[in-house]
């Protein structure tokens, strides 16, 4: 499967979309800019390879993810997602497409953000705070591996955003400015799909259709297919195409805040997960600017004939509303048992 993902799909993979591949280490930066710009204009999704994270380490991260989800439910619930959105999210916690879903998403997850100690002044900011960690007695070495992966994924994200800046005729370090990614909202999420068969006709999804909230998302997956994208979210009916996994590489997509920043020049893309009954593990990494960053239209993306489509908004305000819209409240978990 992975052998054809960077080129045209074979006849046997007729519904498998072909995405551009961007090599982070390619010395031909103009080639990378061209491929990435085309991808952002076409689908908002692309592959990233040669990113400097070894396949061996990626395998270790997936191994540690499985170890957590193999824990008894009561142990996982002891680490239930808190008001800072850190910790465990049970099955049905998220409903990403409430108009079309009869249940929440049939997946469980675990949020890990930038570590901010309790005595740090920034702990008062939205989404900032200490992570919740399983004890070393239960999962020895777990925190060390996941913190290292968070650091590496953020490094790769910054490299991708440098190329995105160049596609928009901005300075390469535009997104690295202190007011943007100086103290970013960078969230690692471990996901485990239990394998329930999806049935879109009946409103049953492993993960409902949605666009991501921030600037970009990096996705590492196992070899189980299921991710689908809709290149034109305004189309009726929507046309869904499968995205093949890429072992050792990332599937990357742009999010809502980058769409707002570019005035719809680059549009966030609807995607969902539809499964055939197999278990699936994936690890998305979401990158957004610091909470107080005001996201507003780039001057180069607006004109008299194309005025800004979105009002300025802080990252925290936008992200908070999206979480409210898509997640159960902490007191609502007993309800999900009745909904299964």
Secondary structure as the mmCIF struct_conf table of DSSP 4:
data_model
#
loop_
_struct_conf.conf_type_id
_struct_conf.id
_struct_conf.beg_label_comp_id
_struct_conf.beg_label_asym_id
_struct_conf.beg_label_seq_id
_struct_conf.end_label_comp_id
_struct_conf.end_label_asym_id
_struct_conf.end_label_seq_id
HELX_RH_3T_P HELX_RH_3T_P1 UNK A 2 UNK A 4
TURN_TY1_P TURN_TY1_P1 UNK A 5 UNK A 6
BEND BEND1 UNK A 7 UNK A 7
HELX_LH_PP_P HELX_LH_PP_P1 UNK A 8 UNK A 10
HELX_RH_3T_P HELX_RH_3T_P2 UNK A 11 UNK A 13
TURN_TY1_P TURN_TY1_P2 UNK A 14 UNK A 15
STRN STRN1 UNK A 16 UNK A 16
STRN STRN2 UNK A 21 UNK A 23
TURN_TY1_P TURN_TY1_P3 UNK A 24 UNK A 25
BEND BEND2 UNK A 27 UNK A 27
HELX_RH_AL_P HELX_RH_AL_P1 UNK A 29 UNK A 42
TURN_TY1_P TURN_TY1_P4 UNK A 43 UNK A 43
BEND BEND3 UNK A 44 UNK A 44
STRN STRN3 UNK A 45 UNK A 49
BEND BEND4 UNK A 52 UNK A 52
HELX_RH_AL_P HELX_RH_AL_P2 UNK A 55 UNK A 69
TURN_TY1_P TURN_TY1_P5 UNK A 70 UNK A 70
BEND BEND5 UNK A 71 UNK A 71
HELX_RH_AL_P HELX_RH_AL_P3 UNK A 73 UNK A 77
TURN_TY1_P TURN_TY1_P6 UNK A 78 UNK A 79
STRN STRN4 UNK A 80 UNK A 80
TURN_TY1_P TURN_TY1_P7 UNK A 83 UNK A 84
BEND BEND6 UNK A 85 UNK A 85
STRN STRN5 UNK A 87 UNK A 89
TURN_TY1_P TURN_TY1_P8 UNK A 91 UNK A 92
STRN STRN6 UNK A 94 UNK A 94
TURN_TY1_P TURN_TY1_P9 UNK A 96 UNK A 100
BEND BEND7 UNK A 102 UNK A 103
BEND BEND8 UNK A 106 UNK A 106
STRN STRN7 UNK A 107 UNK A 112
STRN STRN8 UNK A 115 UNK A 115
TURN_TY1_P TURN_TY1_P10 UNK A 118 UNK A 119
BEND BEND9 UNK A 120 UNK A 120
HELX_RH_3T_P HELX_RH_3T_P3 UNK A 121 UNK A 124
BEND BEND10 UNK A 125 UNK A 125
TURN_TY1_P TURN_TY1_P11 UNK A 126 UNK A 127
STRN STRN9 UNK A 129 UNK A 129
HELX_LH_PP_P HELX_LH_PP_P2 UNK A 130 UNK A 132
TURN_TY1_P TURN_TY1_P12 UNK A 136 UNK A 138
BEND BEND11 UNK A 139 UNK A 139
TURN_TY1_P TURN_TY1_P13 UNK A 140 UNK A 141
HELX_RH_AL_P HELX_RH_AL_P4 UNK A 142 UNK A 167
TURN_TY1_P TURN_TY1_P14 UNK A 168 UNK A 169
TURN_TY1_P TURN_TY1_P15 UNK A 172 UNK A 173
HELX_RH_3T_P HELX_RH_3T_P4 UNK A 174 UNK A 176
BEND BEND12 UNK A 177 UNK A 177
HELX_RH_AL_P HELX_RH_AL_P5 UNK A 178 UNK A 181
TURN_TY1_P TURN_TY1_P16 UNK A 182 UNK A 183
STRN STRN10 UNK A 185 UNK A 193
HELX_LH_PP_P HELX_LH_PP_P3 UNK A 196 UNK A 198
STRN STRN11 UNK A 199 UNK A 199
HELX_RH_3T_P HELX_RH_3T_P5 UNK A 200 UNK A 202
TURN_TY1_P TURN_TY1_P17 UNK A 203 UNK A 203
STRN STRN12 UNK A 204 UNK A 204
BEND BEND13 UNK A 206 UNK A 206
STRN STRN13 UNK A 207 UNK A 210
BEND BEND14 UNK A 213 UNK A 215
STRN STRN14 UNK A 216 UNK A 221
BEND BEND15 UNK A 223 UNK A 223
STRN STRN15 UNK A 227 UNK A 230
BEND BEND16 UNK A 231 UNK A 231
TURN_TY1_P TURN_TY1_P18 UNK A 233 UNK A 234
BEND BEND17 UNK A 236 UNK A 237
STRN STRN16 UNK A 241 UNK A 242
TURN_TY1_P TURN_TY1_P19 UNK A 247 UNK A 248
BEND BEND18 UNK A 249 UNK A 249
STRN STRN17 UNK A 250 UNK A 254
HELX_RH_AL_P HELX_RH_AL_P6 UNK A 256 UNK A 261
TURN_TY1_P TURN_TY1_P20 UNK A 262 UNK A 264
BEND BEND19 UNK A 265 UNK A 266
STRN STRN18 UNK A 270 UNK A 273
BEND BEND20 UNK A 276 UNK A 277
STRN STRN19 UNK A 280 UNK A 288
TURN_TY1_P TURN_TY1_P21 UNK A 291 UNK A 292
HELX_LH_PP_P HELX_LH_PP_P4 UNK A 293 UNK A 293
STRN STRN20 UNK A 294 UNK A 295
HELX_RH_3T_P HELX_RH_3T_P6 UNK A 299 UNK A 301
BEND BEND21 UNK A 304 UNK A 306
BEND BEND22 UNK A 309 UNK A 310
STRN STRN21 UNK A 313 UNK A 314
HELX_RH_AL_P HELX_RH_AL_P7 UNK A 315 UNK A 326
STRN STRN22 UNK A 327 UNK A 327
HELX_RH_3T_P HELX_RH_3T_P7 UNK A 330 UNK A 332
HELX_RH_AL_P HELX_RH_AL_P8 UNK A 333 UNK A 339
#
